[in-house]
Amino acid sequence: MSPKMTPEDFVKKWNRMFLSEMAAAQSHFLDVCDLGRPSPSYRALPRRI
């Protein structure tokens, strides 16, 4: 399975971002995960109620 986001897409998206580090952290992390895996591993963890 190919990654959802290509390295070129990642650079295009994040090169033009003007958010604070705190505002962009989660989105940036998920995009980094998409570069190397089909989906981030946290989505596979069971939910606790």
N, CA, C and O of each residue as an XYZ file, in Angstrom:
196
protein
N       0.842     -1.180      0.000
C       0.000      0.000      0.000
C       0.889      1.246      0.000
O       1.860      1.316      0.753
N       0.567      2.202     -0.821
C       1.382      3.411     -0.906
C       0.965      4.404      0.180
O      -0.173      4.373      0.647
N       1.887      5.284      0.582
C       1.563      6.279      1.600
C       0.465      7.214      1.117
O       0.310      7.438     -0.083
N      -0.294      7.757      2.059
C      -1.362      8.692      1.719
C      -0.802     10.032      1.243
O      -1.420     10.718      0.429
N       0.355     10.391      1.748
C       0.956     11.686      1.416
C       2.373     11.451      0.911
O       3.148     10.725      1.534
N       2.706     12.059     -0.208
C       4.061     11.933     -0.741
C       4.963     12.955     -0.042
O       4.468     13.929      0.526
N       6.270     12.741     -0.079
C       7.171     13.749      0.501
C       6.982     15.123     -0.140
O       7.078     16.142      0.543
N       6.716     15.157     -1.434
C       6.499     16.435     -2.127
C       5.242     17.132     -1.607
O       5.236     18.348     -1.411
N       4.175     16.355     -1.384
C       2.938     16.912     -0.824
C       3.180     17.475      0.577
O       2.673     18.540      0.928
N       3.961     16.742      1.367
C       4.270     17.166      2.730
C       5.008     18.510      2.717
O       4.656     19.426      3.460
N       6.021     18.616      1.878
C       6.804     19.866      1.801
C       5.922     21.014      1.334
O       5.991     22.108      1.894
N       5.099     20.788      0.323
C       4.208     21.844     -0.174
C       3.265     22.328      0.919
O       3.049     23.529      1.079
N       2.705     21.383      1.669
C       1.761     21.751      2.721
C       2.427     22.507      3.860
O       1.944     23.564      4.266
N       3.532     21.976      4.381
C       4.129     22.547      5.584
C       5.079     23.696      5.313
O       5.421     24.431      6.240
N       5.509     23.876      4.094
C       6.382     24.999      3.756
C       5.631     26.322      3.827
O       6.239     27.366      4.064
N       4.339     26.292      3.628
C       3.559     27.528      3.620
C       2.683     27.707      4.854
O       1.800     28.565      4.856
N       2.905     26.924      5.894
C       2.116     27.034      7.120
C       2.641     28.170      7.990
O       3.848     28.351      8.150
N       1.705     28.925      8.542
C       2.063     30.029      9.431
C       1.350     29.883     10.769
O       0.811     30.846     11.315
N       1.361     28.651     11.284
C       0.742     28.374     12.580
C       1.817     28.301     13.657
O       2.995     28.084     13.373
N       1.384     28.486     14.891
C       2.333     28.305     15.992
C       2.660     26.822     16.102
O       1.938     25.969     15.586
N       3.750     26.535     16.779
C       4.160     25.137     16.956
C       3.076     24.339     17.669
O       2.792     23.200     17.301
N       2.480     24.934     18.679
C       1.446     24.241     19.435
C       0.200     23.975     18.568
O      -0.406     22.908     18.664
N      -0.167     24.921     17.746
C      -1.358     24.766     16.912
C      -1.171     23.715     15.824
O      -2.138     23.072     15.414
N       0.044     23.535     15.359
C       0.297     22.633     14.236
C       0.830     21.261     14.633
O       0.950     20.387     13.775
N       1.150     21.048     15.889
C       1.861     19.839     16.311
C       1.141     18.541     15.948
O       1.754     17.646     15.366
N      -0.128     18.422     16.275
C      -0.832     17.167     16.028
C      -0.977     16.898     14.533
O      -0.726     15.784     14.074
N      -1.376     17.900     13.784
C      -1.521     17.756     12.332
C      -0.193     17.379     11.673
O      -0.146     16.512     10.801
N       0.871     18.033     12.097
C       2.193     17.764     11.545
C       2.604     16.327     11.846
O       3.115     15.631     10.969
N       2.384     15.877     13.086
C       2.728     14.519     13.479
C       1.971     13.489     12.636
O       2.567     12.518     12.169
N       0.673     13.690     12.437
C      -0.130     12.752     11.653
C       0.336     12.713     10.194
O       0.345     11.650      9.572
N       0.719     13.865      9.654
C       1.234     13.892      8.286
C       2.572     13.161      8.184
O       2.824     12.471      7.196
N       3.424     13.305      9.188
C       4.695     12.562      9.207
C       4.411     11.061      9.245
O       5.073     10.289      8.551
N       3.441     10.648     10.041
C       3.068      9.226     10.089
C       2.582      8.740      8.727
O       2.900      7.622      8.322
N       1.828      9.553      8.027
C       1.315      9.176      6.710
C       2.430      8.994      5.687
O       2.249      8.282      4.699
N       3.567      9.618      5.907
C       4.688      9.461      4.968
C       5.262      8.052      5.003
O       5.716      7.547      3.976
N       5.249      7.415      6.161
C       5.915      6.135      6.283
C       5.027      4.929      6.482
O       5.486      3.796      6.336
N       3.778      5.143      6.808
C       2.876      4.026      7.105
C       1.509      4.279      6.494
O       1.151      5.421      6.209
N       0.742      3.205      6.294
C      -0.626      3.385      5.806
C      -1.513      4.161      6.783
O      -2.375      4.925      6.350
N      -1.316      3.977      8.100
C      -2.087      4.740      9.081
C      -1.309      4.817     10.389
O      -0.549      3.905     10.716
N      -1.496      5.911     11.143
C      -0.802      6.026     12.436
C      -1.229      4.911     13.377
O      -2.396      4.518     13.390
N      -0.289      4.401     14.165
C      -0.558      3.256     15.028
C      -1.533      3.579     16.153
O      -2.179      2.666     16.668
N      -1.665      4.848     16.557
C      -2.561      5.158     17.655
C      -4.009      4.825     17.288
O      -4.814      4.565     18.181
N      -4.356      4.827     16.021
C      -5.715      4.516     15.602
C      -6.063      3.047     15.842
O      -7.242      2.696     15.908
N      -5.071      2.202     15.970
C      -5.300      0.780     16.186
C      -5.476      0.443     17.668
O      -5.867     -0.676     17.999
N      -5.198      1.378     18.551
C      -5.312      1.127     19.983
C      -6.782      1.102     20.402
O      -7.581      1.889     19.894
N      -7.146      0.212     21.321
C      -8.538      0.169     21.791
C      -8.875      1.422     22.603
O      -8.020      1.964     23.303
N     -10.104      1.865     22.506
C     -10.546      3.038     23.259
C     -10.912      2.630     24.670
O     -11.484      1.562     24.886
N     -10.585      3.470     25.619
C     -10.965      3.236     27.022
C     -12.157      4.103     27.342
O     -12.212      5.277     26.974
N     -13.103      3.512     28.030
C     -14.315      4.268     28.372
C     -14.318      4.562     29.843
O     -15.249      5.190     30.345
